[in-house]
């Protein structure tokens, strides 16, 4: 677990190809990465390359207008599960999402969300970070 | 100077953003890189990251249909100049380009191309590698 203060996450999209390949840079807790991901439907490819601060700053400039800033909190839940709670900032201020990874399909099926979770948006593409960066909050 | 056999260059575009930011992978003489370049008109940014063979193979798969293969020869010219002669392969077989970098504007202005250079295409965007990869030979 991280501290209650959470991690600042800055994520900016450099390019999104016509077939959905996305290239983004991200800084979290002082570590920066460049990530290339295949588009939907394609055989899944995801490569994450560590980059230094100078490269992050240089590339960040290319993501203007396609950015997401948020604070990620790790919140313990019953049954040993953890929720990743993202509190969005800047243009997305007011949006808050929670995500839980389950050890199995069964654990997912029997999970009862705590009352503070709010509306279910799993599978809603408008909440993908790429969509939030390009189109704003739904 | 490299040997007369030239260097095989394989270049594939991962994503080209709506504002022209391009992300490509390249393998030349056993060295692989991932390059991010700003689009035309923007403040120039270019970052080249070395990547290992595994990452190159993984990312290369995402460039299908957006590739250029060529052999680059370095050909000495009069006056200490060097021509980079690219002999394209695969879908671009038959295309050959020569490029000379000059130490000054003046040297560029007084240069007389050798007879084998053929048609002048400097500044013709159809011969940019991105365009050749996406649209084929003009």
HADDOCK unambig.tbl for C-alpha pairs under 7 A between the chains (distance, minus, plus):
assign (segid A and resid 14 and name CA) (segid B and resid 21 and name CA) 6.78 0.50 0.50
assign (segid A and resid 15 and name CA) (segid B and resid 15 and name CA) 5.95 0.50 0.50
assign (segid A and resid 15 and name CA) (segid B and resid 16 and name CA) 5.92 0.50 0.50
assign (segid A and resid 15 and name CA) (segid B and resid 17 and name CA) 4.25 0.50 0.50
assign (segid A and resid 15 and name CA) (segid B and resid 21 and name CA) 6.09 0.50 0.50
assign (segid A and resid 15 and name CA) (segid B and resid 22 and name CA) 6.96 0.50 0.50
assign (segid A and resid 16 and name CA) (segid B and resid 15 and name CA) 5.92 0.50 0.50
assign (segid A and resid 16 and name CA) (segid B and resid 16 and name CA) 6.74 0.50 0.50
assign (segid A and resid 16 and name CA) (segid B and resid 17 and name CA) 5.33 0.50 0.50
assign (segid A and resid 17 and name CA) (segid B and resid 15 and name CA) 4.25 0.50 0.50
assign (segid A and resid 17 and name CA) (segid B and resid 16 and name CA) 5.33 0.50 0.50
assign (segid A and resid 17 and name CA) (segid B and resid 17 and name CA) 5.81 0.50 0.50
assign (segid A and resid 21 and name CA) (segid B and resid 14 and name CA) 6.78 0.50 0.50
assign (segid A and resid 21 and name CA) (segid B and resid 15 and name CA) 6.10 0.50 0.50
assign (segid A and resid 22 and name CA) (segid B and resid 15 and name CA) 6.98 0.50 0.50
assign (segid A and resid 38 and name CA) (segid B and resid 62 and name CA) 6.72 0.50 0.50
assign (segid A and resid 45 and name CA) (segid B and resid 58 and name CA) 6.89 0.50 0.50
assign (segid A and resid 58 and name CA) (segid B and resid 45 and name CA) 6.88 0.50 0.50
assign (segid A and resid 62 and name CA) (segid B and resid 38 and name CA) 6.72 0.50 0.50
